[in-house]
Amino acid sequence: MATPYFETIKRSYTDVEIENGINTEQFLEATEGVVKLFDLLGSSAFSVVQNDMNGNITKIRDRLLKDPATNATLQSLTAAEAPEKKRVATEGLLWLSRIENAEEELAVSFTKAYEATLKKYHSFVVRPVFALAMKACPYRKDFYVKIGVLNDAALELMKNWLAALENIINIINAVFKENPAYIKGM
């Protein structure tokens, strides 16, 4: 039996510290796991999605490395960057926080999420590339096999990972809602 994907990643969203703010480095490590998840979809069509996500991770990590103490949490990072004209790391976080989850087939849920969040920001040249990637999604049952979700324990592990991710996204969205100046013009 395959090892569940969620047992192979460096850090799960369930292990990201959030009590005193979302730990920036831990969030980035967990998000790198999402990028690697696309490898299991079995199509090079997802490389554009992976490149986009990796670019956003790099924006945040570069900011973190400039001043690890000030940028230790995503909340402190966005607050510290807010007065600057270019808020590169905040923009990267905004894009990464636009991950959606649904119970329908992956192609349908990914397409809906893309159309609701990112499509309006992409040019007519980029949109077909993302559309191709959405069509390359396997059926949910086949995807579960690829990620090793083959029993109730693995399903519970995945559900906990998704719940932790959703909680983190809700926290990030609350920060942006409470501080609209952080994302003004993005």
Rosetta blueprint (number, residue, H / E / L):
1 M L
2 A L
3 T L
4 P L
5 Y H
6 F H
7 E H
8 T L
9 I L
10 K L
11 R L
12 S L
13 Y H
14 T H
15 D H
16 V L
17 E L
18 I L
19 E L
20 N L
21 G L
22 I L
23 N E
24 T H
25 E H
26 Q H
27 F H
28 L H
29 E H
30 A H
31 T H
32 E H
33 G H
34 V H
35 V H
36 K H
37 L H
38 F H
39 D H
40 L H
41 L H
42 G L
43 S L
44 S H
45 A H
46 F H
47 S H
48 V H
49 V H
50 Q H
51 N H
52 D H
53 M H
54 N H
55 G H
56 N H
57 I H
58 T H
59 K H
60 I H
61 R H
62 D H
63 R H
64 L H
65 L H
66 K H
67 D L
68 P L
69 A L
70 T L
71 N L
72 A L
73 T E
74 L H
75 Q H
76 S H
77 L H
78 T H
79 A H
80 A H
81 E H
82 A L
83 P L
84 E L
85 K L
86 K L
87 R L
88 V H
89 A H
90 T H
91 E H
92 G H
93 L H
94 L H
95 W H
96 L H
97 S L
98 R L
99 I L
100 E L
101 N L
102 A L
103 E L
104 E L
105 E L
106 L H
107 A H
108 V H
109 S H
110 F H
111 T H
112 K H
113 A H
114 Y H
115 E H
116 A H
117 T H
118 L L
119 K H
120 K H
121 Y H
122 H L
123 S L
124 F L
125 V L
126 V L
127 R H
128 P H
129 V H
130 F H
131 A H
132 L H
133 A H
134 M H
135 K H
136 A L
137 C L
138 P L
139 Y L
140 R H
141 K H
142 D H
143 F H
144 Y H
145 V H
146 K H
147 I L
148 G L
149 V L
150 L L
151 N L
152 D H
153 A H
154 A H
155 L H
156 E H
157 L H
158 M H
159 K H
160 N H
161 W H
162 L H
163 A H
164 A H
165 L H
166 E H
167 N H
168 I H
169 I H
170 N H
171 I H
172 I H
173 N H
174 A H
175 V H
176 F H
177 K H
178 E H
179 N L
180 P H
181 A H
182 Y H
183 I H
184 K L
185 G L
186 M L
